[in-house]
Amino acid sequence: MIDPETSEDAQDWYNDSDGDGFGDPDAMTRACEAPSGAVLDSADCDDADAAVNPDGVEICDGQDNDCDGRVDPSDSLDAETYYADDDGDSFGDPDAEVKGCSTPAGAVEDNTDCDDGDVLVNPDALEICDSGVDNDCDGSADGADAWWDDAWAYRIPVTLTAPTNDSESPPVAVTVDFAAALAALGVSGALDEGSIRVVRQDCALGQPTLTSQFEDGVAGLFDGVDHEDDPNDDRGDVLWLFDEDGDYTTLDAVAAGETADFAIYFDTSGSAASSASSLVASTTSLANNLSAASFSTADGGLMSGITSGASPSLMSQTDSCCGNGVYFGGTWSNTPMYASGTTTLTLDGPVVAMITAFTAASTMNVTNWYWMIDGRPELWNKTLHETNASTTLNHASHFTSGIRPWESVQPNIGGGTFTTDTTDYLYADSSNGTWGISFAYRWAPLYVTSGISLYNPYLITYANDYADTSAASSATVAAGTVLLDHTVMFVLPHAGSFGDVDDEVFALMAGVSVTEGSPEAW
């Protein structure tokens, strides 16, 4: 026998079925010469796969591709990158990469955690005011989006822009449809009005809650529209003051054009906030810590007097030189001030108190809404004049001078008054140096020709919303004709001269600009 396998120098050969140059350690043959399909190497761990051998490239396929005893190790060619999640919040540390063919223990695919040592800090966390911690990893710590209280699940962000004149805590009315907000958030429950809170979104100030008031049934209170709304639809005005601390006994200075972030928090359950207020209201009087106004049911519910602190009465609608309302039937004698009326306390604080005055004067129905605000000196008015029968207007210029939305006497400052009058802005002031009363429109009537006139000591507006602008001496209008439609004006009692309050008057005329964001849930 030539060169048998028992030859002293015979070698161990290993079958290389896949031809990759590496043999199967379990398929050995001793021979002096290499048998067909055999090699001296015995390091193949899968002789049926030419891609599996010590020179193989490790990939994620459930095999030991390079025969090193490891299956799908972290250095596999196509291993994924994962990130350590030491705090277990499902968000990984971007500075702690971990490779693997599958998710390694204690790691995640996400790399957006900004503090992997705190389970309460991650992109899904609630941003709260906590001395500089970026809870939600958005790059901003204690920002305007910081949540006030996680016991409240929902909020609507609101950005307020102050008027173009300096002012002191101007009033704010934001019309909110809470039912629509909850529906947009996928919440089936109904609003609990006791849950509503207004919060100044400023961590530096401590995110103070501001005394607020929600009126379901009142929307657009300061707008020249019908403010009355369905009282059972969870839609209405949220009322508060543009303020920093919510203490309305001391108003905060607000610079012209200043912006500030607020949020209206709400939920499907809650308890009503306790709120201090200086408002004291009845069916015939409105008062706060600065001003007091009275109303006369014998004179159509019109304002019979207003004072500022210790001042005398500075203005009255119930004493007229020449008409307060609409001229028809050849006389002013049937105007609202000479007809008895009713007054109802329709809002009672804590931010706004309102009296609704109504009178039917011959063929005319007249409604006046008067309201006062906690901590603010002015009295607001919205008025509506509508015919209840076919009516003849027969003033020489019935479309202006024959319709007067407001006329008043200044009983204690009538002599030596200074009056500012402009038809562009419809404001005036009557002052005697010690006391004064400013008189201005937020929403003026549509048709104005002579603006505000002074018949010393009377201030009179000549204007209307009635579209007939002919100069005929008379006109007959049908029942249901609106002659004055929701004009909005205010009177501001003050000490000193108009120059002491002019910025405040112009700020109130312009009003606060409101940008209402989309509802959010934490």
C-alpha positions as CSV (number, residue, x, y, z in Angstrom):
1,M,0.0,0.0,0.0
2,I,1.5,3.3,-1.1
3,D,1.2,6.3,1.4
4,P,-1.5,4.8,3.5
5,E,-3.4,7.0,6.1
6,T,-1.2,5.4,8.8
7,S,1.9,6.8,7.3
8,E,4.0,8.5,9.8
9,D,3.8,11.9,8.0
10,A,0.1,11.6,7.0
11,Q,-1.9,14.8,7.8
12,D,-5.5,15.5,9.0
13,W,-7.6,16.9,6.2
14,Y,-11.0,18.5,6.6
15,N,-13.9,18.4,4.2
16,D,-14.6,21.8,2.6
17,S,-18.0,21.2,1.1
18,D,-18.8,24.9,0.5
19,G,-15.4,25.6,-1.0
20,D,-14.6,28.6,1.2
21,G,-11.1,27.3,2.1
22,F,-12.1,26.4,5.6
23,G,-12.9,22.8,6.6
24,D,-15.5,21.1,8.7
25,P,-13.9,20.0,12.0
26,D,-16.3,17.1,12.2
27,A,-15.4,15.7,8.7
28,M,-11.7,14.7,8.9
29,T,-9.6,12.4,6.7
30,R,-5.9,11.4,7.3
31,A,-3.9,11.3,4.1
32,C,-0.5,12.0,2.7
33,E,-2.1,14.1,-0.1
34,A,-5.1,16.4,0.1
35,P,-8.3,14.4,-0.7
36,S,-10.6,16.1,-3.2
37,G,-12.6,18.8,-1.6
38,A,-10.5,18.8,1.6
39,V,-8.3,21.4,3.3
40,L,-6.0,21.4,6.2
41,D,-8.0,24.2,8.1
42,S,-10.7,22.9,10.5
43,A,-12.1,26.3,11.6
44,D,-15.3,26.3,9.6
45,C,-18.4,26.4,11.8
46,D,-20.9,25.9,8.9
47,D,-19.4,24.0,6.0
48,A,-22.7,24.3,4.1
49,D,-22.5,28.1,3.8
50,A,-19.5,29.6,2.0
51,A,-20.2,33.0,3.7
52,V,-19.7,31.5,7.1
53,N,-16.0,31.0,8.1
54,P,-13.3,32.7,10.1
55,D,-12.9,35.3,7.4
56,G,-16.7,35.9,7.2
57,V,-18.3,39.3,7.9
58,E,-20.5,39.3,10.9
59,I,-24.0,40.5,10.1
60,C,-27.3,40.4,11.9
61,D,-28.8,37.2,10.6
62,G,-28.9,34.9,13.6
63,Q,-25.7,33.1,12.6
64,D,-22.0,33.1,13.8
65,N,-20.8,34.4,10.5
66,D,-17.0,34.6,11.5
67,C,-17.0,31.4,13.6
68,D,-15.8,33.3,16.7
69,G,-18.5,31.7,18.9
70,R,-20.7,34.8,18.9
71,V,-24.0,35.2,17.1
72,D,-25.0,38.7,16.0
73,P,-22.5,40.5,18.2
74,S,-22.7,44.3,18.7
75,D,-19.9,44.9,16.1
76,S,-21.9,43.2,13.3
77,L,-21.6,45.1,10.1
78,D,-25.3,46.1,10.1
79,A,-25.8,46.4,13.8
80,E,-28.2,49.3,14.8
81,T,-27.3,52.1,17.1
82,Y,-29.2,52.3,20.3
83,Y,-28.9,54.6,23.3
84,A,-28.6,53.9,27.0
85,D,-31.8,54.5,29.0
86,D,-30.5,54.5,32.5
87,D,-33.6,56.1,34.1
88,G,-36.0,53.8,32.3
89,D,-38.2,56.5,30.8
90,S,-38.0,55.1,27.3
91,F,-35.9,58.0,26.1
92,G,-32.1,57.4,25.4
93,D,-29.0,59.4,26.2
94,P,-27.6,60.8,22.9
95,D,-24.1,60.6,24.4
96,A,-24.3,56.9,25.3
97,E,-24.5,54.9,22.1
98,V,-24.9,51.1,22.2
99,K,-24.7,48.9,19.1
100,G,-26.7,45.8,18.6
101,C,-28.6,43.5,16.2
102,S,-31.5,43.8,18.6
103,T,-32.3,46.2,21.4
104,P,-29.7,45.7,24.2
105,A,-30.9,45.5,27.7
106,G,-31.3,49.0,29.2
107,A,-31.2,50.7,25.8
108,V,-33.7,52.2,23.4
109,E,-33.8,53.5,19.8
110,D,-34.6,57.1,20.9
111,N,-31.8,59.5,21.6
112,T,-33.8,62.6,22.8
113,D,-33.4,62.4,26.5
114,C,-31.6,65.5,27.9
115,D,-31.1,64.1,31.4
116,D,-30.9,60.3,31.5
117,G,-30.5,60.4,35.3
118,D,-34.0,61.7,35.9
119,V,-37.1,59.8,34.9
120,L,-39.2,63.0,35.0
121,V,-37.1,64.7,32.3
122,N,-37.8,63.6,28.7
123,P,-39.6,64.9,25.7
124,D,-42.9,63.5,27.0
125,A,-42.5,65.1,30.4
126,L,-44.6,68.1,31.5
127,E,-42.6,71.3,31.5
128,I,-43.1,72.9,34.9
129,C,-41.5,75.9,36.7
130,D,-38.7,74.3,38.7
131,S,-35.7,76.6,38.7
132,G,-34.2,76.1,35.3
133,V,-34.8,72.4,34.5
134,D,-35.8,71.7,30.9
135,N,-38.3,69.1,31.7
136,D,-39.5,68.4,28.2
137,C,-36.1,68.6,26.5
138,D,-37.3,71.3,24.0
139,G,-34.2,73.5,24.7
140,S,-36.1,75.9,26.9
141,A,-36.2,75.7,30.7
142,D,-39.2,77.2,32.5
143,G,-40.4,78.8,29.3
144,A,-43.8,80.3,28.5
145,D,-45.1,76.7,27.8
146,A,-44.5,75.6,31.4
147,W,-47.6,73.9,32.8
148,W,-49.1,75.6,35.8
149,D,-50.4,72.6,37.7
150,D,-50.6,69.0,36.5
151,A,-53.9,68.5,38.3
152,W,-55.4,70.5,35.4
153,A,-55.4,68.4,32.2
154,Y,-56.2,71.0,29.5
155,R,-55.4,74.6,28.7
156,I,-55.8,77.2,25.9
157,P,-52.7,79.5,25.5
158,V,-53.5,83.2,25.0
159,T,-51.1,85.9,24.1
160,L,-52.2,89.4,24.9
161,T,-50.8,92.6,23.3
162,A,-51.4,95.8,25.2
163,P,-52.9,98.8,23.5
164,T,-50.8,101.5,21.8
165,N,-50.8,103.7,24.9
166,D,-49.6,103.0,28.4
167,S,-52.3,101.8,30.8
168,E,-53.0,100.1,34.1
169,S,-54.2,96.5,34.0
170,P,-56.6,97.0,31.0
171,P,-59.6,94.6,30.9
172,V,-59.6,91.5,28.9
173,A,-62.5,89.4,27.4
174,V,-61.6,86.2,25.6
175,T,-64.5,84.3,24.0
176,V,-63.9,80.6,24.5
177,D,-65.8,77.6,23.2
178,F,-64.9,75.0,25.8
179,A,-67.2,72.4,24.3
180,A,-65.4,72.6,21.0
181,A,-62.0,72.6,22.8
182,L,-62.8,69.4,24.6
183,A,-64.0,67.8,21.5
184,A,-60.9,68.8,19.6
185,L,-58.8,67.1,22.3
186,G,-60.9,63.9,22.1
187,V,-62.5,64.4,25.5
188,S,-66.1,63.2,25.9
189,G,-66.7,64.8,29.3
190,A,-68.4,68.2,29.8
191,L,-66.7,71.3,31.1
192,D,-66.8,72.0,34.9
193,E,-66.9,75.8,35.1
194,G,-65.4,75.6,38.6
195,S,-62.2,74.3,37.0
196,I,-61.4,77.4,34.9
197,R,-58.3,79.2,36.0
198,V,-56.4,82.1,34.2
199,V,-52.6,81.9,34.8
200,R,-49.9,84.3,33.9
201,Q,-47.4,82.0,32.0
202,D,-44.2,83.4,33.5
203,C,-42.1,81.3,35.8
204,A,-40.1,84.4,36.9
205,L,-43.3,85.7,38.4
206,G,-44.3,82.3,39.9
207,Q,-47.1,81.7,37.4
208,P,-49.7,83.6,39.5
209,T,-53.4,82.7,39.0
210,L,-55.5,85.8,38.2
211,T,-59.0,86.4,39.4
212,S,-61.2,85.6,36.5
213,Q,-64.8,85.1,35.6
214,F,-66.5,82.9,33.0
215,E,-69.9,83.9,31.7
216,D,-71.6,81.2,29.6
217,G,-74.2,83.2,27.8
218,V,-72.0,86.3,27.3
219,A,-69.7,86.5,24.3
220,G,-68.1,89.6,22.9
221,L,-68.9,91.9,25.9
222,F,-66.5,94.7,24.7
223,D,-67.4,94.2,21.0
224,G,-70.0,96.1,19.0
225,V,-72.1,93.0,18.6
226,D,-74.9,91.2,20.5
227,H,-73.0,89.9,23.5
228,E,-75.8,87.6,24.6
229,D,-75.2,83.9,23.8
230,D,-76.7,80.5,24.6
231,P,-76.2,80.1,28.3
232,N,-76.0,76.3,28.2
233,D,-73.3,75.6,25.5
234,D,-70.1,76.1,27.5
235,R,-69.2,79.0,25.3
236,G,-68.8,82.5,26.6
237,D,-66.4,85.2,27.7
238,V,-63.5,84.6,30.2
239,L,-62.9,87.9,31.8
240,W,-59.8,89.2,33.7
241,L,-57.3,92.0,33.8
242,F,-54.0,92.3,32.0
243,D,-52.1,92.0,35.2
244,E,-48.9,90.4,36.7
245,D,-50.1,89.2,40.2
246,G,-53.9,89.1,40.1
247,D,-54.2,91.5,42.9
248,Y,-56.6,94.0,41.4
249,T,-56.6,96.3,44.4
250,T,-53.3,97.6,43.0
251,L,-53.3,97.8,39.2
252,D,-50.1,97.0,37.3
253,A,-48.5,99.4,34.8
254,V,-48.7,98.0,31.3
255,A,-46.4,99.6,28.7
256,A,-47.8,100.4,25.2
257,G,-47.6,97.4,23.0
258,E,-46.3,95.0,25.7
259,T,-47.0,91.3,25.1
260,A,-47.6,88.7,27.7
261,D,-48.4,85.0,27.7
262,F,-51.4,83.7,29.7
263,A,-53.2,80.4,29.7
264,I,-56.8,79.4,30.4
265,Y,-56.7,76.1,32.3
266,F,-59.8,73.9,32.5
267,D,-61.0,70.4,33.1
268,T,-64.1,68.2,33.3
269,S,-63.9,68.4,37.1
270,G,-62.8,71.1,39.5
271,S,-63.8,73.4,42.4
272,A,-64.6,77.0,42.1
273,A,-61.7,79.4,43.0
274,S,-62.2,81.7,45.9
275,S,-61.7,85.3,44.6
276,A,-61.5,88.5,46.5
277,S,-63.3,91.4,44.8
278,S,-64.0,95.0,45.5
279,L,-67.2,95.0,43.5
280,V,-70.5,95.7,45.3
281,A,-73.5,95.5,43.1
282,S,-77.3,95.6,43.3
283,T,-80.1,96.2,40.7
284,T,-79.6,100.0,40.9
285,S,-75.9,100.5,41.8
286,L,-72.4,99.4,40.8
287,A,-69.4,100.2,42.9
288,N,-65.8,99.1,43.5
289,N,-62.8,100.4,45.4
290,L,-62.5,103.4,43.0
291,S,-65.9,104.4,41.6
292,A,-69.6,104.1,42.3
293,A,-72.6,104.5,39.9
294,S,-76.3,104.6,40.5
295,F,-79.2,104.0,38.1
296,S,-82.8,105.3,38.1
297,T,-85.8,103.0,37.3
298,A,-87.9,106.1,37.1
299,D,-85.8,107.3,34.1
300,G,-85.6,104.2,32.0
301,G,-82.8,102.7,34.1
302,L,-80.3,105.3,33.0
303,M,-77.3,106.3,35.0
304,S,-78.3,108.9,37.6
305,G,-74.8,109.6,39.0
306,I,-71.2,108.5,39.2
307,T,-68.5,109.4,41.7
308,S,-64.8,108.8,41.9
309,G,-63.6,108.3,45.5
310,A,-64.7,111.3,47.5
311,S,-65.8,113.3,44.5
312,P,-69.2,114.8,44.0
313,S,-71.4,113.2,41.4
314,L,-69.7,113.9,38.1
315,M,-72.2,112.9,35.5
316,S,-75.9,112.0,35.0
317,Q,-78.0,110.8,32.0
318,T,-81.3,111.6,33.7
319,D,-81.0,115.3,33.4
320,S,-81.3,116.4,29.8
321,C,-81.1,119.7,28.0
322,C,-82.4,118.3,24.7
323,G,-83.0,114.6,24.5
324,N,-81.3,111.3,25.3
325,G,-82.3,108.7,22.8
326,V,-84.4,109.1,19.6
327,Y,-86.4,112.1,18.4
328,F,-89.8,111.0,17.1
329,G,-93.4,112.2,17.3
330,G,-92.2,115.8,17.1
331,T,-90.6,115.8,20.5
332,W,-87.9,114.4,22.8
333,S,-90.4,114.0,25.6
334,N,-90.9,110.3,24.8
335,T,-87.2,109.5,25.0
336,P,-86.1,106.7,27.4
337,M,-85.1,109.1,30.2
338,Y,-88.7,110.1,30.7
339,A,-90.1,106.6,30.8
340,S,-89.9,104.2,33.8
341,G,-87.9,101.1,33.3
342,T,-86.6,98.0,34.9
343,T,-83.0,97.2,36.0
344,T,-81.7,93.7,36.6
345,L,-78.4,92.6,38.0
346,T,-77.3,90.2,35.3
347,L,-73.6,89.7,36.2
348,D,-72.2,89.8,39.8
349,G,-68.5,89.6,39.7
350,P,-65.9,88.8,40.9
351,V,-64.3,90.6,37.8
352,V,-67.3,92.2,36.2
353,A,-70.7,93.2,37.5
354,M,-73.5,94.2,35.1
355,I,-76.9,95.9,35.2
356,T,-79.3,95.4,32.3
357,A,-81.8,98.4,32.0
358,F,-84.8,98.1,29.8
359,T,-87.6,100.5,28.9
360,A,-90.4,100.7,26.4
361,A,-90.8,104.3,25.4
362,S,-93.9,104.8,23.2
363,T,-92.9,102.9,20.0
364,M,-89.3,102.3,21.0
365,N,-87.6,99.6,23.1
366,V,-84.4,100.6,24.6
367,T,-81.9,98.3,26.4
368,N,-78.8,99.5,28.1
369,W,-76.1,97.3,29.6
370,Y,-73.9,98.9,32.2
371,W,-70.9,97.2,33.7
372,M,-68.1,97.9,36.1
373,I,-64.8,96.0,36.6
374,D,-63.1,95.2,39.8
375,G,-60.2,97.6,40.5
376,R,-60.9,99.8,37.5
377,P,-62.5,103.3,37.6
378,E,-64.6,103.4,34.5
379,L,-68.2,102.5,33.8
380,W,-69.0,100.8,30.5
381,N,-72.2,100.9,28.4
382,K,-73.7,99.0,25.5
383,T,-77.0,100.2,24.0
384,L,-79.7,99.0,21.7
385,H,-82.6,101.1,20.3
386,E,-85.2,99.2,18.3
387,T,-88.7,100.2,17.2
388,N,-91.6,98.1,18.4
389,A,-94.1,99.7,16.0
390,S,-94.1,101.7,12.8
391,T,-92.4,104.9,13.9
392,T,-92.0,108.4,12.3
393,L,-88.7,110.2,12.9
394,N,-89.2,113.8,12.2
395,H,-86.2,115.7,13.4
396,A,-84.9,118.1,10.7
397,S,-81.9,115.8,10.3
398,H,-83.3,112.6,11.8
399,F,-80.3,110.5,10.7
400,T,-77.9,112.2,13.0
401,S,-79.1,114.9,15.4
402,G,-82.4,113.1,15.9
403,I,-80.8,110.0,17.3
404,R,-78.5,110.4,20.4
405,P,-76.9,107.3,21.9
406,W,-75.7,109.2,24.9
407,E,-76.4,112.6,26.5
408,S,-75.3,113.6,30.0
409,V,-75.0,116.5,32.3
410,Q,-71.9,117.2,34.4
411,P,-73.6,118.7,37.4
412,N,-70.6,119.6,39.5
413,I,-68.0,120.4,36.8
414,G,-70.2,122.3,34.4
415,G,-68.6,125.6,34.7
416,G,-65.3,126.3,33.1
417,T,-65.0,122.9,31.5
418,F,-62.4,121.9,29.0
419,T,-63.6,119.6,26.2
420,T,-61.7,117.6,23.7
421,D,-63.7,116.6,20.7
422,T,-62.8,114.6,17.6
423,T,-65.1,112.7,15.2
424,D,-62.2,110.4,14.3
425,Y,-62.0,108.9,17.8
426,L,-65.2,110.0,19.5
427,Y,-64.0,111.0,22.9
428,A,-64.4,114.1,25.0
429,D,-63.5,115.3,28.5
430,S,-65.1,117.7,30.8
431,S,-62.9,118.9,33.7
432,N,-62.7,121.8,36.1
433,G,-59.1,121.1,37.2
434,T,-60.1,119.3,40.4
435,W,-62.4,116.6,38.9
436,G,-63.2,115.4,35.5
437,I,-65.1,112.9,33.4
438,S,-63.9,111.4,30.2
439,F,-66.4,110.1,27.7
440,A,-65.3,107.8,24.9
441,Y,-66.4,105.0,22.5
442,R,-64.8,101.6,22.0
443,W,-67.3,100.8,19.3
444,A,-68.9,104.0,17.9
445,P,-72.2,104.2,16.0
446,L,-71.8,103.7,12.3
447,Y,-73.1,107.2,11.2
448,V,-71.6,110.2,12.9
449,T,-71.5,113.7,11.4
450,S,-71.0,116.1,14.3
451,G,-69.2,113.9,16.8
452,I,-69.5,114.9,20.4
453,S,-70.7,118.4,21.2
454,L,-70.7,120.4,24.4
455,Y,-73.9,122.3,25.4
456,N,-72.3,123.5,28.6
457,P,-72.7,121.6,30.9
458,Y,-74.0,118.8,28.6
459,L,-72.1,116.3,26.6
460,I,-74.0,114.9,23.6
461,T,-73.2,112.4,20.8
462,Y,-75.0,112.9,17.5
463,A,-74.9,109.5,15.8
464,N,-76.8,106.4,14.8
465,D,-76.6,103.0,13.2
466,Y,-79.7,103.6,11.1
467,A,-78.8,103.4,7.4
468,D,-81.1,106.1,6.1
469,T,-78.9,109.1,5.6
470,S,-81.3,111.4,3.8
471,A,-81.9,114.9,5.0
472,A,-85.6,114.8,4.8
473,S,-87.5,116.3,7.7
474,S,-89.3,113.0,8.5
475,A,-89.0,109.3,7.8
476,T,-91.2,106.4,8.8
477,V,-89.6,103.2,9.7
478,A,-91.2,99.8,10.3
479,A,-91.4,97.9,13.6
480,G,-88.2,96.0,14.3
481,T,-85.9,98.7,12.8
482,V,-82.7,99.0,14.8
483,L,-81.5,102.6,15.1
484,L,-78.7,102.1,17.5
485,D,-77.0,98.7,17.6
486,H,-74.7,97.8,20.4
487,T,-72.5,100.8,20.5
488,V,-69.9,100.4,23.3
489,M,-68.7,103.4,25.2
490,F,-67.3,104.2,28.7
491,V,-67.1,107.1,31.1
492,L,-64.0,107.5,33.2
493,P,-64.2,109.7,36.3
494,H,-60.9,111.2,37.4
495,A,-59.2,113.8,39.5
496,G,-57.3,116.6,37.8
497,S,-57.3,117.3,34.1
498,F,-57.6,115.1,30.9
499,G,-53.8,115.1,30.6
500,D,-53.7,112.9,33.7
501,V,-55.8,110.2,32.1
502,D,-55.5,110.6,28.3
503,D,-53.3,107.5,27.9
504,E,-55.8,105.4,29.8
505,V,-58.7,106.7,27.7
506,F,-56.9,105.9,24.4
507,A,-55.8,102.5,25.7
508,L,-59.4,101.6,26.7
509,M,-60.7,102.8,23.3
510,A,-58.2,100.6,21.5
511,G,-58.6,97.6,23.8
512,V,-56.3,94.6,24.3
513,S,-55.4,92.4,21.3
514,V,-55.9,88.7,21.9
515,T,-54.3,85.8,20.1
516,E,-55.9,82.5,21.2
517,G,-54.0,79.3,20.6
518,S,-55.2,75.8,20.0
519,P,-56.3,73.7,23.1
520,E,-53.6,71.6,24.6
521,A,-53.6,68.5,26.9
522,W,-50.6,67.5,29.0
